Amino acid sequence: MRVNNRRIKRRNATRKKILISSIISLSILTCAVIIYQKVQQQSEISKIREDNLIELEATIEEEKNIKSTEIIISLAGDCTLGTDTNFAFEGSLPSEIENYGNDYSKLMRNVSPIFSEDDYTIINLETTFTQAIGKRNKGEGVAYHFKGPKDYTNILKSSSIEGVTLSNNHIYDYGSQGFNDTVEALQESNLDYCGEGYKIIKEVKGIKIGVLGYNGWDSSNEQKDKIKSDINYLKEEGVNIVIPYFHWGEENSYNPNEIQKELARFSIDNGADMVVGSHPHVMQTMENYKGKLIAYSFGNFCFGGNSNPRDKRTFILQGKFNLEDGDIKKIEYKIIPILISSVESRNDYVPTPATGGTKEEIFNKLNELSPTISIKIKDEFFSI
């Protein structure tokens, strides 16, 4: 009996040892598996982190290589830098220049600081620089023929205006000779010009600016084909910013007509980045069309065609173009209210920033005319 008890005890002890040994082995194995899994997880995490780090470094390097550029372009309205020979000399633009001792910088002295701080400025040149005497026959009724000496290009150069559009109803006032003389004067002064078959392609900060000029009296297929072809040409030439400048509309009307709307929208549909215009002698509607701005009319600017126009309000439009690798990413706009004269009683041909109540009046008028501009038009850069 005692022998059996000892055997049973030995057997139980052996079983206990085996059980303990198995438990220890299983625990070691379990720990090994856990450790292996953790090592594998850590390896995978490290690999993910390494991959993410490589990807992040590539993104940072790519962002470093992206070239960001900001271009500010100023645009303004009709500049008639001359007079009609039937006008009295006293009170005319040439008389004002004479009073300044032929210091051509005096006329634009109040706006040249604005233009000198931008990257490019363009206006509509509604005159000829010529000594020709043969006036173009404009038929019956009142007709005006504007001209000034070629030295008047210094008015533009001294005020940091780099380009002009020639398309308007006065560029041929003295026929083809007057037109050719004007082009020659601009060339001699190293001023850019567009319209009447010419295009502006100007490189600034490595960005190509393209400006086109048109008379917008009709919206015929021929006119549209020309616009589309010109925009395509600029794109093929690597132009980054395309701005058509139209001479159109009805005089003294604050609202664009259907032809203006059709041509402006057609231009944007075919690749224009902004559309502007002049001719009506007054400010017109500004429109948000597919996220791009149309300024239908600036009104007059430095206007030698009238010694005391009824409406002296105008504005400078600035477009701030933000580009990455040459592609436009964002456009912001700024409106600077201007009076075409530095005095109220007459036109002294000195465009001057408006202040106080007059400034607010111009803003109010533009906002009233421009219901599609959801944000209030102002003299700080804004998006539409």
TIDRENLO-133785 format. One line per field, with one value per residue (C-alpha): residue number from 1; residue in one letter; z, y, x. Coordinates in nm, 2 decimals. Example, Ala and Ser with C-alpha at 12.3 -4.5 7.8 and 13.67 -1.06 7.14 Angstrom:
BEGIN
n = c(1|2) $
res = c(a|s) $
pz = c(0.78|0.71) $
py = c(-0.45|-0.11) $
px = c(1.23|1.37) $
***
This chain:
BEGIN
n = c(1|2|3|4|5|6|7|8|9|10|11|12|13|14|15|16|17|18|19|20|21|22|23|24|25|26|27|28|29|30|31|32|33|34|35|36|37|38|39|40|41|42|43|44|45|46|47|48|49|50|51|52|53|54|55|56|57|58|59|60|61|62|63|64|65|66|67|68|69|70|71|72|73|74|75|76|77|78|79|80|81|82|83|84|85|86|87|88|89|90|91|92|93|94|95|96|97|98|99|100|101|102|103|104|105|106|107|108|109|110|111|112|113|114|115|116|117|118|119|120|121|122|123|124|125|126|127|128|129|130|131|132|133|134|135|136|137|138|139|140|141|142|143|144|145|146|147|148|149|150|151|152|153|154|155|156|157|158|159|160|161|162|163|164|165|166|167|168|169|170|171|172|173|174|175|176|177|178|179|180|181|182|183|184|185|186|187|188|189|190|191|192|193|194|195|196|197|198|199|200|201|202|203|204|205|206|207|208|209|210|211|212|213|214|215|216|217|218|219|220|221|222|223|224|225|226|227|228|229|230|231|232|233|234|235|236|237|238|239|240|241|242|243|244|245|246|247|248|249|250|251|252|253|254|255|256|257|258|259|260|261|262|263|264|265|266|267|268|269|270|271|272|273|274|275|276|277|278|279|280|281|282|283|284|285|286|287|288|289|290|291|292|293|294|295|296|297|298|299|300|301|302|303|304|305|306|307|308|309|310|311|312|313|314|315|316|317|318|319|320|321|322|323|324|325|326|327|328|329|330|331|332|333|334|335|336|337|338|339|340|341|342|343|344|345|346|347|348|349|350|351|352|353|354|355|356|357|358|359|360|361|362|363|364|365|366|367|368|369|370|371|372|373|374|375|376|377|378|379|380|381|382|383|384) $
res = c(m|r|v|n|n|r|r|i|k|r|r|n|a|t|r|k|k|i|l|i|s|s|i|i|s|l|s|i|l|t|c|a|v|i|i|y|q|k|v|q|q|q|s|e|i|s|k|i|r|e|d|n|l|i|e|l|e|a|t|i|e|e|e|k|n|i|k|s|t|e|i|i|i|s|l|a|g|d|c|t|l|g|t|d|t|n|f|a|f|e|g|s|l|p|s|e|i|e|n|y|g|n|d|y|s|k|l|m|r|n|v|s|p|i|f|s|e|d|d|y|t|i|i|n|l|e|t|t|f|t|q|a|i|g|k|r|n|k|g|e|g|v|a|y|h|f|k|g|p|k|d|y|t|n|i|l|k|s|s|s|i|e|g|v|t|l|s|n|n|h|i|y|d|y|g|s|q|g|f|n|d|t|v|e|a|l|q|e|s|n|l|d|y|c|g|e|g|y|k|i|i|k|e|v|k|g|i|k|i|g|v|l|g|y|n|g|w|d|s|s|n|e|q|k|d|k|i|k|s|d|i|n|y|l|k|e|e|g|v|n|i|v|i|p|y|f|h|w|g|e|e|n|s|y|n|p|n|e|i|q|k|e|l|a|r|f|s|i|d|n|g|a|d|m|v|v|g|s|h|p|h|v|m|q|t|m|e|n|y|k|g|k|l|i|a|y|s|f|g|n|f|c|f|g|g|n|s|n|p|r|d|k|r|t|f|i|l|q|g|k|f|n|l|e|d|g|d|i|k|k|i|e|y|k|i|i|p|i|l|i|s|s|v|e|s|r|n|d|y|v|p|t|p|a|t|g|g|t|k|e|e|i|f|n|k|l|n|e|l|s|p|t|i|s|i|k|i|k|d|e|f|f|s|i) $
pz = c(0.00|0.09|-0.23|-0.43|-0.26|-0.33|-0.70|-0.72|-0.56|-0.80|-1.09|-0.98|-0.93|-1.27|-1.42|-1.23|-1.36|-1.72|-1.67|-1.53|-1.81|-2.07|-1.92|-1.92|-2.28|-2.39|-2.21|-2.37|-2.71|-2.65|-2.55|-2.85|-3.08|-2.91|-2.94|-3.30|-3.38|-3.21|-3.40|-3.72|-3.63|-3.55|-3.88|-4.07|-3.88|-3.95|-4.31|-4.33|-4.15|-4.38|-4.69|-4.55|-4.48|-4.83|-4.97|-4.75|-4.85|-5.22|-5.16|-4.99|-5.27|-5.53|-5.35|-5.33|-5.71|-5.77|-5.89|-5.75|-5.91|-5.84|-6.12|-6.07|-6.39|-6.39|-6.65|-6.71|-6.96|-7.25|-7.28|-7.55|-7.54|-7.78|-7.90|-8.19|-8.40|-8.38|-8.00|-7.84|-7.73|-7.39|-7.16|-7.39|-7.30|-7.50|-7.31|-6.98|-7.09|-7.20|-6.86|-6.71|-6.92|-7.13|-6.83|-6.95|-6.62|-6.46|-6.62|-6.46|-6.15|-5.91|-6.06|-6.16|-5.81|-5.85|-6.19|-6.09|-5.82|-6.04|-6.30|-6.61|-6.70|-7.01|-7.12|-7.44|-7.66|-7.82|-8.02|-8.29|-8.26|-8.59|-8.78|-9.06|-9.17|-9.38|-9.17|-9.23|-9.36|-9.09|-9.28|-9.17|-8.82|-8.54|-8.57|-8.37|-8.49|-8.22|-8.25|-8.06|-8.13|-8.10|-7.79|-7.61|-7.58|-7.29|-7.10|-7.10|-7.04|-6.75|-6.57|-6.59|-6.86|-7.06|-7.31|-7.51|-7.72|-8.05|-8.14|-8.11|-8.32|-8.33|-8.42|-8.79|-8.74|-8.98|-9.20|-9.25|-9.22|-8.88|-8.78|-8.91|-8.74|-8.41|-8.44|-8.53|-8.23|-8.00|-8.14|-8.09|-7.73|-7.67|-7.58|-7.64|-7.85|-7.96|-8.17|-8.55|-8.62|-8.34|-8.02|-7.70|-7.56|-7.27|-7.04|-6.68|-6.40|-6.64|-6.70|-7.05|-7.05|-7.36|-7.44|-7.75|-7.87|-8.06|-8.18|-8.05|-8.26|-8.38|-8.27|-8.61|-8.67|-8.84|-8.52|-8.30|-8.53|-8.50|-8.12|-8.09|-8.33|-8.15|-7.81|-7.95|-8.10|-7.76|-7.59|-7.85|-7.78|-7.42|-7.29|-6.93|-6.89|-7.17|-7.15|-7.44|-7.43|-7.63|-7.75|-7.76|-7.62|-7.63|-7.52|-7.18|-7.10|-6.77|-6.88|-7.14|-7.45|-7.57|-7.82|-7.53|-7.32|-7.61|-7.70|-7.34|-7.25|-7.58|-7.50|-7.16|-7.30|-7.54|-7.28|-7.18|-6.81|-6.78|-7.02|-7.01|-7.22|-7.28|-7.51|-7.33|-7.14|-6.82|-6.59|-6.67|-6.50|-6.37|-6.41|-6.26|-6.55|-6.47|-6.19|-6.42|-6.42|-6.70|-6.66|-6.94|-6.93|-6.73|-6.86|-6.95|-6.79|-6.92|-7.16|-7.39|-7.58|-7.34|-7.13|-6.88|-6.91|-6.71|-6.54|-6.42|-6.24|-6.35|-6.18|-6.22|-6.21|-6.08|-6.13|-5.90|-6.07|-5.85|-6.06|-6.00|-6.27|-6.51|-6.44|-6.28|-5.94|-5.81|-5.94|-5.70|-5.80|-5.66|-5.77|-5.72|-5.76|-5.98|-6.09|-6.44|-6.31|-6.00|-5.98|-5.98|-6.20|-6.52|-6.67|-6.60|-6.75|-6.43|-6.32|-5.94|-5.68|-5.53|-5.16|-4.90|-5.02|-5.39|-5.34|-5.17|-5.44|-5.71|-5.51|-5.45|-5.82|-5.92|-5.67|-5.78|-6.14|-6.06|-5.90|-6.00|-5.79|-5.47|-5.26|-5.22|-5.47|-5.28|-5.29|-5.13|-5.32|-5.33|-5.50|-5.69) $
py = c(0.00|0.23|0.14|0.23|0.56|0.64|0.55|0.77|1.06|1.01|0.99|1.31|1.49|1.39|1.51|1.83|1.89|1.81|2.05|2.32|2.27|2.28|2.60|2.76|2.65|2.78|3.11|3.14|3.06|3.31|3.58|3.50|3.53|3.86|3.99|3.88|4.05|4.37|4.36|4.31|4.59|4.82|4.73|4.80|5.13|5.23|5.14|5.35|5.63|5.61|5.60|5.90|6.09|6.03|6.13|6.44|6.53|6.49|6.71|6.98|6.96|6.99|7.29|7.45|7.41|7.57|7.93|8.17|8.51|8.81|9.05|9.38|9.54|9.88|9.98|10.32|10.49|10.73|10.96|11.23|11.38|11.66|11.88|11.96|12.25|12.41|12.43|12.76|12.74|12.89|12.61|12.33|12.05|12.20|12.53|12.36|12.19|12.53|12.68|12.40|12.51|12.19|11.97|11.67|11.50|11.75|11.61|11.27|11.38|11.27|10.92|10.84|10.72|10.46|10.35|10.34|10.09|9.83|9.59|9.72|10.00|10.04|10.31|10.38|10.64|10.83|11.08|11.09|11.21|11.39|11.71|11.60|11.85|11.63|11.54|11.23|11.30|11.19|11.29|11.53|11.66|11.75|11.57|11.60|11.54|11.50|11.53|11.64|11.66|11.34|11.49|11.42|11.06|11.20|11.24|10.86|10.78|11.02|10.87|10.50|10.41|10.13|10.04|10.18|10.05|10.22|10.08|10.37|10.61|10.88|10.70|10.77|11.13|11.23|10.93|10.67|10.94|11.03|10.67|10.59|10.89|10.78|10.43|10.57|10.81|10.53|10.31|10.59|10.62|10.25|10.24|9.92|9.94|9.71|9.72|9.78|9.46|9.49|9.28|9.35|9.06|9.19|8.98|9.09|8.88|8.59|8.61|8.71|8.96|8.98|9.28|9.30|9.61|9.61|9.84|9.67|9.82|9.48|9.12|8.97|8.62|8.79|9.00|8.69|8.48|8.76|8.77|8.39|8.37|8.64|8.48|8.14|8.31|8.46|8.12|7.96|8.22|8.12|8.43|8.37|8.67|8.77|9.10|9.23|9.61|9.72|10.06|10.02|10.11|10.42|10.76|10.88|10.55|10.39|10.05|9.82|9.73|9.38|9.39|9.48|9.19|8.94|9.03|9.04|8.71|8.55|8.67|8.51|8.19|8.17|8.22|8.59|8.64|8.99|9.22|9.60|9.88|10.25|10.51|10.60|10.89|10.76|10.46|10.15|9.82|9.58|9.22|8.89|8.64|8.29|8.42|8.67|9.05|9.26|9.64|9.77|10.13|10.33|10.67|10.94|10.97|11.23|11.37|11.66|11.63|11.84|12.14|12.07|11.74|11.69|11.37|11.38|11.04|10.75|10.49|10.29|9.91|9.70|9.33|9.13|8.80|8.52|8.25|7.92|7.79|8.04|7.93|8.18|8.05|8.36|8.71|8.99|9.34|9.69|10.00|10.34|10.62|10.91|11.25|11.35|11.70|11.83|12.12|12.10|12.40|12.28|12.02|12.09|11.74|11.63|11.29|11.29|11.03|11.11|11.16|11.20|11.21|11.21|10.89|10.72|10.85|10.68|10.35|10.38|10.43|10.14|9.91|10.02|9.95|9.61|9.37|9.06|9.16|9.00|9.17|9.55|9.72|9.90|10.03|9.72|9.40|9.17|8.85|8.79) $
px = c(0.00|0.29|0.46|0.16|0.12|0.49|0.43|0.13|0.31|0.60|0.36|0.18|0.51|0.62|0.29|0.32|0.67|0.56|0.26|0.48|0.74|0.46|0.32|0.67|0.73|0.39|0.45|0.80|0.64|0.36|0.61|0.82|0.51|0.42|0.77|0.79|0.46|0.57|0.90|0.70|0.46|0.75|0.92|0.60|0.54|0.90|0.85|0.53|0.70|1.00|0.77|0.57|0.89|1.01|0.68|0.68|1.03|0.93|0.63|0.84|1.09|0.82|0.67|1.01|1.03|0.69|0.75|0.50|0.46|0.24|0.17|-0.03|-0.18|-0.34|-0.60|-0.76|-0.99|-0.98|-0.68|-0.72|-0.37|-0.44|-0.72|-0.95|-0.82|-1.16|-1.14|-1.03|-0.67|-0.74|-0.86|-0.74|-0.51|-0.22|-0.27|-0.24|0.09|0.22|0.13|0.34|0.64|0.60|0.67|0.48|0.49|0.25|-0.07|-0.05|0.13|-0.15|-0.18|0.18|0.27|-0.01|0.12|0.48|0.41|0.24|0.40|0.22|-0.02|-0.24|-0.48|-0.69|-0.51|-0.80|-0.60|-0.33|0.03|0.07|0.12|-0.10|-0.37|-0.59|-0.89|-1.10|-1.45|-1.69|-2.01|-2.27|-2.32|-2.08|-1.74|-1.43|-1.07|-0.81|-0.43|-0.12|0.25|0.45|0.63|0.30|0.42|0.62|0.30|0.27|0.63|0.67|0.37|0.48|0.22|0.37|0.10|-0.19|-0.47|-0.53|-0.87|-1.12|-1.32|-1.05|-0.73|-0.79|-0.90|-0.62|-0.64|-0.37|-0.10|-0.22|-0.23|0.11|0.26|0.11|0.25|0.59|0.58|0.50|0.78|1.03|0.92|0.94|0.57|0.36|0.05|-0.23|-0.54|-0.58|-0.39|-0.13|-0.10|0.09|0.30|0.50|0.71|0.73|0.89|0.90|0.52|0.38|0.10|-0.11|-0.34|-0.57|-0.76|-1.09|-1.36|-1.68|-1.95|-2.09|-2.09|-2.07|-1.92|-1.62|-1.56|-1.59|-1.36|-1.10|-1.12|-1.10|-0.81|-0.62|-0.66|-0.55|-0.25|-0.15|-0.20|0.02|0.29|0.29|0.10|-0.01|-0.25|-0.49|-0.69|-0.90|-0.97|-1.28|-1.39|-1.77|-2.11|-2.33|-2.21|-2.33|-2.50|-2.42|-2.53|-2.37|-2.57|-2.63|-2.33|-2.09|-2.22|-2.20|-1.85|-1.72|-1.87|-1.75|-1.40|-1.40|-1.56|-1.26|-0.98|-0.97|-0.88|-1.04|-1.23|-1.23|-1.37|-1.42|-1.59|-1.92|-1.74|-1.90|-1.85|-2.05|-2.14|-1.88|-1.98|-1.88|-1.90|-1.79|-1.56|-1.39|-1.43|-1.58|-1.54|-1.76|-1.64|-1.40|-1.52|-1.27|-0.93|-0.69|-0.94|-0.85|-1.18|-1.39|-1.29|-1.57|-1.76|-2.07|-1.95|-1.59|-1.60|-1.37|-1.15|-0.83|-0.88|-0.60|-0.59|-0.35|-0.27|-0.12|0.04|0.21|0.45|0.28|-0.08|-0.32|-0.44|-0.61|-0.72|-0.80|-0.93|-0.89|-1.08|-0.92|-1.18|-1.06|-1.18|-1.05|-0.97|-0.80|-1.05|-1.43|-1.51|-1.35|-1.13|-0.76|-0.67|-0.50|-0.66|-0.67|-0.77|-1.11|-1.14|-1.42|-1.77|-1.68|-1.48|-1.78|-2.01|-1.80|-1.81|-2.18|-2.24|-2.03|-2.19|-2.54|-2.45|-2.29|-2.53|-2.34|-2.04|-2.14|-1.87|-1.87|-1.64|-1.36|-1.01|-0.87|-0.80|-1.10|-1.20|-1.53) $
***
